């Protein structure tokens, strides 16, 4: 973990250094863009305007922009709170974990907000143009050509070496504009590692959830098998990694297969996770009221009013996220218009059906064996 953490930290500093340099001198951004993609930023702006970027129908409101950004932000924070799933593997978790989660959350928030802000600011002052009283720049044009409709994609195809917008890619472009080719390559490689750095924590926490459910006889018990050598749930890790491959395909769109597995991409994963969080926060709100015997055994305990109040607020916010993600995904979930949407819709609902079947089957199996599932939570460890 140290081998992945420290090099990534150093490169993160380089990211911020390049973004700040671009914000202070827009000319290095322009030079880097033309050097790498074969067209000046002004061409990007012209193509974006000609393909409809500034049309009133395409100008998003704050709520639309917020809803679009919320999906990525929500996904980025999933791994942070999931560290609580491995509390049982941390020494003195009741003392250490609350502060770790609090301060790491604040640090992560500063890094994410800083990276988004500085990468945007570094391009906002490049190739500015005013249309109908609104100011447009390379920042909006590059975003439109990267993630806009078909007209934007067709316009982007006329740029010799077009590469889709990404915050770390902006840092790499700025490095090229500063004639730091070697740093540009390092940053581009580090941008990949930056994302890959998230994979081990995701595998760690997601496999523990599967392990816990298997251990409690709510999934195949083989998934609860622990390696004697590595002291890790081997089969749960393998199963989690196999499902994770679908998410990688969805986001990388390798071999144009991404559309078939949209349910495993960022927004699809957000829907599943927001559903889990909404129900989790609801249970948190009701726990001190409905199952006080469990609440009284908690190693870290706050007043009933605080827990219920925070649970209520968290339930509302999680429910809002679930509503937003579902609204943005109505196409492939409820009214698939293409073969890719249909396959993805079947995958989405198939995951839900399989989950329900497993739950009902193992509840029935445990009941027929005389296992009282109501006593399950009475043996919760103090962590």
Short mmCIF file of the C-alpha atoms (twelve columns), coordinates in Angstrom:
data_MODEL
# 
_entry.id   MODEL 
# 
loop_
_atom_site.group_PDB 
_atom_site.id 
_atom_site.type_symbol 
_atom_site.label_atom_id 
_atom_site.label_alt_id 
_atom_site.label_comp_id 
_atom_site.label_asym_id 
_atom_site.label_seq_id 
_atom_site.Cartn_x 
_atom_site.Cartn_y 
_atom_site.Cartn_z 
_atom_site.pdbx_PDB_model_num 
ATOM 1   C CA . UNK A 1   0.000   0.000   0.000   1 
ATOM 2   C CA . UNK A 2   2.909   2.344   0.757   1 
ATOM 3   C CA . UNK A 3   4.257   1.629   -2.726  1 
ATOM 4   C CA . UNK A 4   1.010   2.908   -4.244  1 
ATOM 5   C CA . UNK A 5   0.323   5.748   -1.810  1 
ATOM 6   C CA . UNK A 6   3.547   7.778   -1.748  1 
ATOM 7   C CA . UNK A 7   4.300   7.906   -5.506  1 
ATOM 8   C CA . UNK A 8   0.674   8.880   -6.117  1 
ATOM 9   C CA . UNK A 9   0.917   11.627  -3.501  1 
ATOM 10  C CA . UNK A 10  4.019   13.076  -5.162  1 
ATOM 11  C CA . UNK A 11  2.366   13.033  -8.577  1 
ATOM 12  C CA . UNK A 12  -0.755  14.653  -7.111  1 
ATOM 13  C CA . UNK A 13  1.435   17.575  -6.077  1 
ATOM 14  C CA . UNK A 14  2.685   17.715  -9.681  1 
ATOM 15  C CA . UNK A 15  -0.934  17.800  -10.908 1 
ATOM 16  C CA . UNK A 16  -1.684  20.830  -8.781  1 
ATOM 17  C CA . UNK A 17  1.551   22.481  -9.833  1 
ATOM 18  C CA . UNK A 18  0.627   22.173  -13.521 1 
ATOM 19  C CA . UNK A 19  -2.967  23.371  -12.996 1 
ATOM 20  C CA . UNK A 20  -1.767  26.426  -11.098 1 
ATOM 21  C CA . UNK A 21  0.837   27.131  -13.790 1 
ATOM 22  C CA . UNK A 22  -1.895  26.959  -16.451 1 
ATOM 23  C CA . UNK A 23  -4.135  29.308  -14.493 1 
ATOM 24  C CA . UNK A 24  -1.296  31.822  -14.156 1 
ATOM 25  C CA . UNK A 25  -0.246  31.603  -17.833 1 
ATOM 26  C CA . UNK A 26  -3.009  30.532  -20.278 1 
ATOM 27  C CA . UNK A 27  -0.502  30.523  -23.137 1 
ATOM 28  C CA . UNK A 28  1.092   27.285  -21.884 1 
ATOM 29  C CA . UNK A 29  -2.339  25.624  -22.042 1 
ATOM 30  C CA . UNK A 30  -2.821  26.804  -25.622 1 
ATOM 31  C CA . UNK A 31  0.654   25.616  -26.607 1 
ATOM 32  C CA . UNK A 32  0.134   22.202  -25.012 1 
ATOM 33  C CA . UNK A 33  -3.263  21.687  -26.629 1 
ATOM 34  C CA . UNK A 34  -1.982  22.509  -30.114 1 
ATOM 35  C CA . UNK A 35  1.171   20.446  -29.622 1 
ATOM 36  C CA . UNK A 36  -0.682  17.309  -28.474 1 
ATOM 37  C CA . UNK A 37  -3.966  17.425  -30.397 1 
ATOM 38  C CA . UNK A 38  -2.957  19.329  -33.502 1 
ATOM 39  C CA . UNK A 39  -5.395  22.233  -33.216 1 
ATOM 40  C CA . UNK A 40  -5.400  25.476  -31.204 1 
ATOM 41  C CA . UNK A 41  -8.019  26.033  -28.453 1 
ATOM 42  C CA . UNK A 42  -9.786  28.578  -30.665 1 
ATOM 43  C CA . UNK A 43  -10.617 25.760  -33.107 1 
ATOM 44  C CA . UNK A 44  -12.191 23.785  -30.265 1 
ATOM 45  C CA . UNK A 45  -14.390 26.747  -29.364 1 
ATOM 46  C CA . UNK A 46  -15.422 27.324  -32.990 1 
ATOM 47  C CA . UNK A 47  -16.303 23.649  -33.503 1 
ATOM 48  C CA . UNK A 48  -18.237 23.552  -30.249 1 
ATOM 49  C CA . UNK A 49  -20.278 26.639  -31.129 1 
ATOM 50  C CA . UNK A 50  -20.957 25.402  -34.654 1 
ATOM 51  C CA . UNK A 51  -22.151 22.021  -33.292 1 
ATOM 52  C CA . UNK A 52  -24.694 23.626  -30.975 1 
ATOM 53  C CA . UNK A 53  -22.952 24.242  -27.662 1 
ATOM 54  C CA . UNK A 54  -24.370 27.750  -27.263 1 
ATOM 55  C CA . UNK A 55  -27.896 26.954  -28.488 1 
ATOM 56  C CA . UNK A 56  -30.408 27.880  -25.751 1 
ATOM 57  C CA . UNK A 57  -31.754 24.317  -25.717 1 
ATOM 58  C CA . UNK A 58  -28.281 23.007  -24.848 1 
ATOM 59  C CA . UNK A 59  -27.420 25.521  -22.136 1 
ATOM 60  C CA . UNK A 60  -27.876 23.682  -18.853 1 
ATOM 61  C CA . UNK A 61  -29.377 25.157  -15.718 1 
ATOM 62  C CA . UNK A 62  -27.537 24.992  -12.414 1 
ATOM 63  C CA . UNK A 63  -29.718 22.062  -11.314 1 
ATOM 64  C CA . UNK A 64  -28.950 20.099  -14.492 1 
ATOM 65  C CA . UNK A 65  -25.233 20.725  -14.108 1 
ATOM 66  C CA . UNK A 66  -25.366 19.828  -10.420 1 
ATOM 67  C CA . UNK A 67  -27.248 16.599  -11.154 1 
ATOM 68  C CA . UNK A 68  -24.691 15.633  -13.798 1 
ATOM 69  C CA . UNK A 69  -21.751 16.349  -11.500 1 
ATOM 70  C CA . UNK A 70  -23.368 14.604  -8.530  1 
ATOM 71  C CA . UNK A 71  -22.992 11.169  -10.138 1 
ATOM 72  C CA . UNK A 72  -19.208 11.415  -10.359 1 
ATOM 73  C CA . UNK A 73  -18.837 13.044  -6.953  1 
ATOM 74  C CA . UNK A 74  -21.016 10.432  -5.247  1 
ATOM 75  C CA . UNK A 75  -19.060 7.593   -6.842  1 
ATOM 76  C CA . UNK A 76  -15.748 9.141   -5.796  1 
ATOM 77  C CA . UNK A 77  -16.756 9.190   -2.127  1 
ATOM 78  C CA . UNK A 78  -18.017 5.587   -2.011  1 
ATOM 79  C CA . UNK A 79  -14.652 4.128   -1.078  1 
ATOM 80  C CA . UNK A 80  -14.153 6.619   1.727   1 
ATOM 81  C CA . UNK A 81  -17.094 5.606   3.930   1 
ATOM 82  C CA . UNK A 82  -16.645 1.925   3.017   1 
ATOM 83  C CA . UNK A 83  -13.576 1.785   5.237   1 
ATOM 84  C CA . UNK A 84  -15.996 1.343   8.142   1 
ATOM 85  C CA . UNK A 85  -16.839 -2.111  6.742   1 
ATOM 86  C CA . UNK A 86  -13.457 -3.432  7.876   1 
ATOM 87  C CA . UNK A 87  -13.682 -2.090  11.424  1 
ATOM 88  C CA . UNK A 88  -13.294 -5.625  12.752  1 
ATOM 89  C CA . UNK A 89  -9.789  -5.815  11.216  1 
ATOM 90  C CA . UNK A 90  -8.570  -2.602  12.896  1 
ATOM 91  C CA . UNK A 91  -7.067  -2.617  16.372  1 
ATOM 92  C CA . UNK A 92  -9.042  -0.419  18.778  1 
ATOM 93  C CA . UNK A 93  -11.405 0.526   15.962  1 
ATOM 94  C CA . UNK A 94  -13.846 2.111   18.399  1 
ATOM 95  C CA . UNK A 95  -11.184 4.689   19.271  1 
ATOM 96  C CA . UNK A 96  -9.376  5.153   15.987  1 
ATOM 97  C CA . UNK A 97  -11.922 4.716   13.222  1 
ATOM 98  C CA . UNK A 98  -14.278 7.664   13.932  1 
ATOM 99  C CA . UNK A 99  -11.415 10.171  13.836  1 
ATOM 100 C CA . UNK A 100 -9.830  8.483   10.814  1 
ATOM 101 C CA . UNK A 101 -13.106 8.697   8.879   1 
ATOM 102 C CA . UNK A 102 -13.677 12.323  9.930   1 
ATOM 103 C CA . UNK A 103 -10.233 13.696  9.085   1 
ATOM 104 C CA . UNK A 104 -9.687  11.570  5.982   1 
ATOM 105 C CA . UNK A 105 -13.066 12.785  4.713   1 
ATOM 106 C CA . UNK A 106 -12.034 16.409  5.157   1 
ATOM 107 C CA . UNK A 107 -8.686  15.808  3.422   1 
ATOM 108 C CA . UNK A 108 -10.351 13.967  0.531   1 
ATOM 109 C CA . UNK A 109 -12.906 16.758  0.173   1 
ATOM 110 C CA . UNK A 110 -10.182 19.398  -0.057  1 
ATOM 111 C CA . UNK A 111 -8.243  17.361  -2.654  1 
ATOM 112 C CA . UNK A 112 -11.292 16.674  -4.812  1 
ATOM 113 C CA . UNK A 113 -12.606 20.223  -4.688  1 
ATOM 114 C CA . UNK A 114 -9.133  21.586  -5.295  1 
ATOM 115 C CA . UNK A 115 -8.406  19.315  -8.261  1 
ATOM 116 C CA . UNK A 116 -11.771 20.047  -9.902  1 
ATOM 117 C CA . UNK A 117 -11.458 23.789  -9.330  1 
ATOM 118 C CA . UNK A 118 -7.845  24.266  -10.383 1 
ATOM 119 C CA . UNK A 119 -8.122  22.046  -13.468 1 
ATOM 120 C CA . UNK A 120 -11.186 24.050  -14.573 1 
ATOM 121 C CA . UNK A 121 -9.669  27.454  -13.769 1 
ATOM 122 C CA . UNK A 122 -6.542  26.597  -15.780 1 
ATOM 123 C CA . UNK A 123 -8.647  26.345  -18.969 1 
ATOM 124 C CA . UNK A 124 -11.358 28.962  -18.376 1 
ATOM 125 C CA . UNK A 125 -9.173  31.850  -19.486 1 
ATOM 126 C CA . UNK A 126 -8.160  30.227  -22.776 1 
ATOM 127 C CA . UNK A 127 -9.739  31.204  -26.144 1 
ATOM 128 C CA . UNK A 128 -12.557 33.159  -24.524 1 
ATOM 129 C CA . UNK A 129 -15.513 34.223  -26.660 1 
ATOM 130 C CA . UNK A 130 -18.807 35.996  -25.898 1 
ATOM 131 C CA . UNK A 131 -22.034 34.697  -27.468 1 
ATOM 132 C CA . UNK A 132 -25.425 36.265  -26.682 1 
ATOM 133 C CA . UNK A 133 -24.006 37.917  -23.605 1 
ATOM 134 C CA . UNK A 134 -22.560 34.685  -22.181 1 
ATOM 135 C CA . UNK A 135 -18.834 34.008  -21.912 1 
ATOM 136 C CA . UNK A 136 -17.531 30.760  -23.359 1 
ATOM 137 C CA . UNK A 137 -14.001 29.401  -23.394 1 
ATOM 138 C CA . UNK A 138 -11.869 26.346  -24.133 1 
ATOM 139 C CA . UNK A 139 -13.116 24.839  -20.842 1 
ATOM 140 C CA . UNK A 140 -16.744 24.571  -21.990 1 
ATOM 141 C CA . UNK A 141 -15.784 23.748  -25.597 1 
ATOM 142 C CA . UNK A 142 -13.463 20.899  -24.612 1 
ATOM 143 C CA . UNK A 143 -16.123 19.466  -22.290 1 
ATOM 144 C CA . UNK A 144 -18.823 19.734  -24.970 1 
ATOM 145 C CA . UNK A 145 -16.709 18.026  -27.626 1 
ATOM 146 C CA . UNK A 146 -15.714 15.272  -25.183 1 
ATOM 147 C CA . UNK A 147 -19.071 14.407  -23.655 1 
ATOM 148 C CA . UNK A 148 -21.700 16.170  -25.772 1 
ATOM 149 C CA . UNK A 149 -24.266 14.725  -28.216 1 
ATOM 150 C CA . UNK A 150 -23.564 13.085  -31.574 1 
ATOM 151 C CA . UNK A 151 -23.048 16.457  -33.269 1 
ATOM 152 C CA . UNK A 152 -20.269 17.241  -30.786 1 
ATOM 153 C CA . UNK A 153 -18.657 13.836  -31.332 1 
ATOM 154 C CA . UNK A 154 -18.665 14.378  -35.094 1 
ATOM 155 C CA . UNK A 155 -17.114 17.814  -34.660 1 
ATOM 156 C CA . UNK A 156 -14.420 16.436  -32.361 1 
ATOM 157 C CA . UNK A 157 -13.515 13.826  -34.985 1 
ATOM 158 C CA . UNK A 158 -12.207 16.629  -37.242 1 
ATOM 159 C CA . UNK A 159 -9.440  17.416  -34.728 1 
ATOM 160 C CA . UNK A 160 -6.355  15.380  -35.755 1 
ATOM 161 C CA . UNK A 161 -5.484  13.804  -32.387 1 
ATOM 162 C CA . UNK A 162 -8.490  14.538  -30.200 1 
ATOM 163 C CA . UNK A 163 -8.421  13.118  -26.685 1 
ATOM 164 C CA . UNK A 164 -11.412 13.327  -24.338 1 
ATOM 165 C CA . UNK A 165 -11.207 15.812  -21.484 1 
ATOM 166 C CA . UNK A 166 -9.941  14.634  -18.105 1 
ATOM 167 C CA . UNK A 167 -8.548  16.693  -15.248 1 
ATOM 168 C CA . UNK A 168 -5.217  14.848  -15.167 1 
ATOM 169 C CA . UNK A 169 -5.047  15.113  -18.950 1 
ATOM 170 C CA . UNK A 170 -5.211  18.909  -18.594 1 
ATOM 171 C CA . UNK A 171 -2.167  18.754  -16.309 1 
ATOM 172 C CA . UNK A 172 -0.341  16.656  -18.911 1 
ATOM 173 C CA . UNK A 173 -1.206  19.160  -21.668 1 
ATOM 174 C CA . UNK A 174 0.127   22.028  -19.561 1 
ATOM 175 C CA . UNK A 175 3.375   20.129  -18.972 1 
ATOM 176 C CA . UNK A 176 3.794   19.768  -22.754 1 
ATOM 177 C CA . UNK A 177 3.085   23.461  -23.151 1 
ATOM 178 C CA . UNK A 178 5.889   24.192  -20.668 1 
ATOM 179 C CA . UNK A 179 8.258   21.987  -22.717 1 
ATOM 180 C CA . UNK A 180 8.345   19.370  -19.963 1 
ATOM 181 C CA . UNK A 181 7.682   16.348  -22.148 1 
ATOM 182 C CA . UNK A 182 9.093   13.880  -19.636 1 
ATOM 183 C CA . UNK A 183 6.756   15.193  -16.926 1 
ATOM 184 C CA . UNK A 184 3.836   15.044  -19.343 1 
ATOM 185 C CA . UNK A 185 4.354   11.303  -19.809 1 
ATOM 186 C CA . UNK A 186 4.743   10.714  -16.079 1 
ATOM 187 C CA . UNK A 187 1.546   12.642  -15.362 1 
ATOM 188 C CA . UNK A 188 -0.365  10.745  -18.065 1 
ATOM 189 C CA . UNK A 189 0.794   7.425   -16.580 1 
ATOM 190 C CA . UNK A 190 0.079   8.626   -13.053 1 
ATOM 191 C CA . UNK A 191 -3.442  9.600   -14.127 1 
ATOM 192 C CA . UNK A 192 -4.080  5.917   -14.826 1 
ATOM 193 C CA . UNK A 193 -2.464  4.882   -11.527 1 
ATOM 194 C CA . UNK A 194 -4.520  7.547   -9.747  1 
ATOM 195 C CA . UNK A 195 -7.659  5.631   -10.733 1 
ATOM 196 C CA . UNK A 196 -6.091  2.203   -10.235 1 
ATOM 197 C CA . UNK A 197 -5.158  3.311   -6.730  1 
ATOM 198 C CA . UNK A 198 -8.874  3.095   -5.877  1 
ATOM 199 C CA . UNK A 199 -9.230  -0.531  -6.923  1 
ATOM 200 C CA . UNK A 200 -7.540  -2.292  -3.936  1 
ATOM 201 C CA . UNK A 201 -9.704  -0.445  -1.347  1 
ATOM 202 C CA . UNK A 202 -12.854 -1.212  -3.346  1 
ATOM 203 C CA . UNK A 203 -11.939 -4.902  -3.551  1 
ATOM 204 C CA . UNK A 204 -11.055 -4.891  0.133   1 
ATOM 205 C CA . UNK A 205 -14.341 -3.491  1.407   1 
ATOM 206 C CA . UNK A 206 -16.727 -5.001  -1.159  1 
ATOM 207 C CA . UNK A 207 -15.358 -8.489  -0.599  1 
ATOM 208 C CA . UNK A 208 -15.846 -8.071  3.179   1 
ATOM 209 C CA . UNK A 209 -19.539 -7.351  2.629   1 
ATOM 210 C CA . UNK A 210 -19.877 -10.536 0.580   1 
ATOM 211 C CA . UNK A 211 -17.836 -12.428 3.182   1 
ATOM 212 C CA . UNK A 212 -20.054 -11.205 6.033   1 
ATOM 213 C CA . UNK A 213 -23.265 -12.188 4.234   1 
ATOM 214 C CA . UNK A 214 -21.830 -15.630 3.449   1 
ATOM 215 C CA . UNK A 215 -20.617 -16.046 7.014   1 
ATOM 216 C CA . UNK A 216 -24.152 -15.243 8.207   1 
ATOM 217 C CA . UNK A 217 -25.497 -17.896 5.786   1 
ATOM 218 C CA . UNK A 218 -27.252 -15.412 3.500   1 
ATOM 219 C CA . UNK A 219 -25.051 -16.316 0.505   1 
ATOM 220 C CA . UNK A 220 -23.113 -19.448 -0.517  1 
ATOM 221 C CA . UNK A 221 -20.938 -20.300 2.465   1 
ATOM 222 C CA . UNK A 222 -17.938 -21.037 0.244   1 
ATOM 223 C CA . UNK A 223 -17.568 -17.269 -0.206  1 
ATOM 224 C CA . UNK A 224 -16.762 -17.054 3.508   1 
ATOM 225 C CA . UNK A 225 -13.687 -19.270 3.157   1 
ATOM 226 C CA . UNK A 226 -10.541 -17.544 4.470   1 
ATOM 227 C CA . UNK A 227 -7.029  -18.227 3.185   1 
ATOM 228 C CA . UNK A 228 -4.796  -19.701 5.885   1 
ATOM 229 C CA . UNK A 229 -1.784  -17.994 4.322   1 
ATOM 230 C CA . UNK A 230 -3.164  -14.522 3.537   1 
ATOM 231 C CA . UNK A 231 -5.975  -14.376 6.128   1 
ATOM 232 C CA . UNK A 232 -8.312  -12.945 3.502   1 
ATOM 233 C CA . UNK A 233 -11.641 -14.176 2.072   1 
ATOM 234 C CA . UNK A 234 -10.211 -15.663 -1.135  1 
ATOM 235 C CA . UNK A 235 -13.404 -16.576 -2.989  1 
ATOM 236 C CA . UNK A 236 -15.141 -13.358 -1.985  1 
ATOM 237 C CA . UNK A 237 -12.209 -11.384 -3.427  1 
ATOM 238 C CA . UNK A 238 -12.287 -13.384 -6.670  1 
ATOM 239 C CA . UNK A 239 -16.050 -12.917 -7.059  1 
ATOM 240 C CA . UNK A 240 -15.770 -9.174  -6.336  1 
ATOM 241 C CA . UNK A 241 -12.949 -8.810  -8.869  1 
ATOM 242 C CA . UNK A 242 -14.938 -10.663 -11.531 1 
ATOM 243 C CA . UNK A 243 -17.897 -8.297  -11.117 1 
ATOM 244 C CA . UNK A 244 -15.491 -5.358  -11.062 1 
ATOM 245 C CA . UNK A 245 -14.319 -6.234  -14.578 1 
ATOM 246 C CA . UNK A 246 -17.779 -5.291  -15.865 1 
ATOM 247 C CA . UNK A 247 -17.361 -1.837  -14.312 1 
ATOM 248 C CA . UNK A 248 -13.984 -1.407  -16.012 1 
ATOM 249 C CA . UNK A 249 -15.546 -2.318  -19.372 1 
ATOM 250 C CA . UNK A 250 -18.423 0.113   -18.787 1 
ATOM 251 C CA . UNK A 251 -16.123 3.073   -18.152 1 
ATOM 252 C CA . UNK A 252 -13.330 2.262   -20.621 1 
ATOM 253 C CA . UNK A 253 -15.760 1.218   -23.395 1 
ATOM 254 C CA . UNK A 254 -13.170 -1.294  -24.587 1 
ATOM 255 C CA . UNK A 255 -14.175 -2.798  -27.939 1 
ATOM 256 C CA . UNK A 256 -17.304 -0.593  -27.819 1 
ATOM 257 C CA . UNK A 257 -18.808 -2.897  -25.173 1 
ATOM 258 C CA . UNK A 258 -19.434 -0.175  -22.575 1 
ATOM 259 C CA . UNK A 259 -23.019 0.434   -23.671 1 
ATOM 260 C CA . UNK A 260 -23.941 -3.177  -22.932 1 
ATOM 261 C CA . UNK A 261 -22.909 -2.926  -19.269 1 
ATOM 262 C CA . UNK A 262 -24.035 0.587   -18.312 1 
ATOM 263 C CA . UNK A 263 -25.550 -0.879  -15.152 1 
ATOM 264 C CA . UNK A 264 -22.002 -1.560  -13.905 1 
ATOM 265 C CA . UNK A 265 -20.687 1.937   -14.724 1 
ATOM 266 C CA . UNK A 266 -20.524 5.006   -12.509 1 
ATOM 267 C CA . UNK A 267 -24.226 5.937   -12.609 1 
ATOM 268 C CA . UNK A 268 -25.426 2.322   -12.436 1 
ATOM 269 C CA . UNK A 269 -23.191 1.695   -9.432  1 
ATOM 270 C CA . UNK A 270 -24.429 4.952   -7.901  1 
ATOM 271 C CA . UNK A 271 -28.026 3.708   -8.093  1 
ATOM 272 C CA . UNK A 272 -27.206 0.460   -6.298  1 
ATOM 273 C CA . UNK A 273 -25.123 2.262   -3.692  1 
ATOM 274 C CA . UNK A 274 -27.642 5.070   -3.141  1 
ATOM 275 C CA . UNK A 275 -30.327 2.417   -2.567  1 
ATOM 276 C CA . UNK A 276 -28.098 0.727   -0.014  1 
ATOM 277 C CA . UNK A 277 -27.254 4.026   1.685   1 
ATOM 278 C CA . UNK A 278 -30.881 5.158   1.839   1 
ATOM 279 C CA . UNK A 279 -31.906 1.928   3.551   1 
ATOM 280 C CA . UNK A 280 -28.771 1.982   5.728   1 
ATOM 281 C CA . UNK A 281 -29.430 5.549   6.916   1 
ATOM 282 C CA . UNK A 282 -33.085 4.678   7.545   1 
ATOM 283 C CA . UNK A 283 -32.036 1.735   9.690   1 
ATOM 284 C CA . UNK A 284 -29.573 3.989   11.531  1 
ATOM 285 C CA . UNK A 285 -32.395 6.396   12.317  1 
ATOM 286 C CA . UNK A 286 -34.660 3.609   13.606  1 
ATOM 287 C CA . UNK A 287 -32.029 1.516   15.409  1 
ATOM 288 C CA . UNK A 288 -32.071 3.342   18.802  1 
ATOM 289 C CA . UNK A 289 -35.880 3.352   18.727  1 
ATOM 290 C CA . UNK A 290 -36.618 -0.179  17.518  1 
ATOM 291 C CA . UNK A 291 -33.561 -2.193  18.639  1 
ATOM 292 C CA . UNK A 292 -32.277 -0.400  21.702  1 
ATOM 293 C CA . UNK A 293 -30.520 -3.552  22.980  1 
ATOM 294 C CA . UNK A 294 -28.153 -3.376  19.995  1 
ATOM 295 C CA . UNK A 295 -27.695 0.385   20.329  1 
ATOM 296 C CA . UNK A 296 -26.759 -0.015  24.016  1 
ATOM 297 C CA . UNK A 297 -23.939 -2.426  23.087  1 
ATOM 298 C CA . UNK A 298 -22.271 -0.039  20.626  1 
ATOM 299 C CA . UNK A 299 -18.600 0.722   21.327  1 
ATOM 300 C CA . UNK A 300 -19.003 4.271   19.964  1 
ATOM 301 C CA . UNK A 301 -22.251 5.738   21.210  1 
ATOM 302 C CA . UNK A 302 -23.931 9.140   20.888  1 
ATOM 303 C CA . UNK A 303 -27.232 10.378  22.253  1 
ATOM 304 C CA . UNK A 304 -30.403 8.884   20.810  1 
ATOM 305 C CA . UNK A 305 -31.499 12.305  19.573  1 
ATOM 306 C CA . UNK A 306 -28.222 12.811  17.702  1 
ATOM 307 C CA . UNK A 307 -28.356 9.414   16.047  1 
ATOM 308 C CA . UNK A 308 -32.018 9.746   15.043  1 
ATOM 309 C CA . UNK A 309 -31.536 13.331  13.827  1 
ATOM 310 C CA . UNK A 310 -28.441 12.546  11.765  1 
ATOM 311 C CA . UNK A 311 -30.104 9.410   10.438  1 
ATOM 312 C CA . UNK A 312 -33.132 11.405  9.321   1 
ATOM 313 C CA . UNK A 313 -31.032 14.010  7.495   1 
ATOM 314 C CA . UNK A 314 -28.851 11.309  5.921   1 
ATOM 315 C CA . UNK A 315 -31.930 9.383   4.761   1 
ATOM 316 C CA . UNK A 316 -33.322 12.477  3.025   1 
ATOM 317 C CA . UNK A 317 -30.016 13.252  1.295   1 
ATOM 318 C CA . UNK A 318 -29.403 9.653   0.248   1 
ATOM 319 C CA . UNK A 319 -32.961 9.454   -1.063  1 
ATOM 320 C CA . UNK A 320 -32.376 12.629  -3.080  1 
ATOM 321 C CA . UNK A 321 -29.239 11.104  -4.614  1 
ATOM 322 C CA . UNK A 322 -31.156 7.937   -5.473  1 
ATOM 323 C CA . UNK A 323 -33.918 9.998   -7.113  1 
ATOM 324 C CA . UNK A 324 -31.390 12.024  -9.139  1 
ATOM 325 C CA . UNK A 325 -29.439 9.005   -10.391 1 
ATOM 326 C CA . UNK A 326 -32.603 7.122   -11.299 1 
ATOM 327 C CA . UNK A 327 -33.966 10.169  -13.152 1 
ATOM 328 C CA . UNK A 328 -30.766 10.414  -15.184 1 
ATOM 329 C CA . UNK A 329 -30.885 6.704   -16.070 1 
ATOM 330 C CA . UNK A 330 -34.523 6.287   -17.073 1 
ATOM 331 C CA . UNK A 331 -33.477 5.514   -20.652 1 
ATOM 332 C CA . UNK A 332 -31.571 2.282   -20.207 1 
ATOM 333 C CA . UNK A 333 -33.527 1.200   -17.096 1 
ATOM 334 C CA . UNK A 334 -37.164 1.623   -18.079 1 
ATOM 335 C CA . UNK A 335 -37.369 2.420   -21.793 1 
ATOM 336 C CA . UNK A 336 -34.335 0.998   -23.624 1 
ATOM 337 C CA . UNK A 337 -34.187 2.319   -27.168 1 
ATOM 338 C CA . UNK A 338 -31.172 0.387   -28.478 1 
ATOM 339 C CA . UNK A 339 -29.791 -3.132  -28.197 1 
ATOM 340 C CA . UNK A 340 -27.099 -1.862  -25.848 1 
ATOM 341 C CA . UNK A 341 -29.692 -0.220  -23.606 1 
ATOM 342 C CA . UNK A 342 -31.783 -3.403  -23.607 1 
ATOM 343 C CA . UNK A 343 -28.852 -5.610  -22.614 1 
ATOM 344 C CA . UNK A 344 -27.848 -3.143  -19.918 1 
ATOM 345 C CA . UNK A 345 -31.439 -2.964  -18.639 1 
ATOM 346 C CA . UNK A 346 -31.572 -6.759  -18.418 1 
ATOM 347 C CA . UNK A 347 -28.293 -6.696  -16.492 1 
ATOM 348 C CA . UNK A 348 -29.594 -4.040  -14.092 1 
ATOM 349 C CA . UNK A 349 -32.860 -5.790  -13.297 1 
ATOM 350 C CA . UNK A 350 -31.145 -9.174  -13.409 1 
ATOM 351 C CA . UNK A 351 -28.839 -8.138  -10.551 1 
ATOM 352 C CA . UNK A 352 -31.874 -7.132  -8.494  1 
ATOM 353 C CA . UNK A 353 -33.741 -10.376 -9.261  1 
ATOM 354 C CA . UNK A 354 -30.702 -12.515 -8.424  1 
ATOM 355 C CA . UNK A 355 -30.285 -10.633 -5.135  1 
ATOM 356 C CA . UNK A 356 -33.935 -11.156 -4.195  1 
ATOM 357 C CA . UNK A 357 -33.822 -14.841 -5.148  1 
ATOM 358 C CA . UNK A 358 -30.692 -15.387 -3.043  1 
ATOM 359 C CA . UNK A 359 -32.274 -13.583 -0.094  1 
ATOM 360 C CA . UNK A 360 -35.523 -15.541 -0.231  1 
ATOM 361 C CA . UNK A 361 -33.775 -18.866 -0.894  1 
ATOM 362 C CA . UNK A 362 -31.344 -18.546 1.993   1 
ATOM 363 C CA . UNK A 363 -33.999 -17.218 4.362   1 
ATOM 364 C CA . UNK A 364 -36.096 -20.284 3.538   1 
ATOM 365 C CA . UNK A 365 -33.078 -22.591 3.835   1 
ATOM 366 C CA . UNK A 366 -32.116 -21.189 7.227   1 
ATOM 367 C CA . UNK A 367 -35.699 -21.361 8.463   1 
ATOM 368 C CA . UNK A 368 -36.064 -25.021 7.473   1 
ATOM 369 C CA . UNK A 369 -32.813 -25.771 9.332   1 
ATOM 370 C CA . UNK A 370 -34.157 -24.098 12.467  1 
ATOM 371 C CA . UNK A 371 -31.897 -21.028 12.290  1 
ATOM 372 C CA . UNK A 372 -33.564 -17.985 13.875  1 
ATOM 373 C CA . UNK A 373 -32.379 -15.050 11.775  1 
ATOM 374 C CA . UNK A 374 -33.707 -12.601 14.376  1 
ATOM 375 C CA . UNK A 375 -30.803 -13.525 16.668  1 
ATOM 376 C CA . UNK A 376 -28.204 -12.689 14.025  1 
ATOM 377 C CA . UNK A 377 -27.581 -9.118  15.186  1 
ATOM 378 C CA . UNK A 378 -27.364 -10.088 18.843  1 
ATOM 379 C CA . UNK A 379 -23.879 -11.500 18.192  1 
ATOM 380 C CA . UNK A 380 -22.465 -8.344  16.603  1 
ATOM 381 C CA . UNK A 381 -18.843 -7.842  17.720  1 
ATOM 382 C CA . UNK A 382 -18.131 -4.660  19.704  1 
ATOM 383 C CA . UNK A 383 -16.253 -3.051  16.760  1 
# 
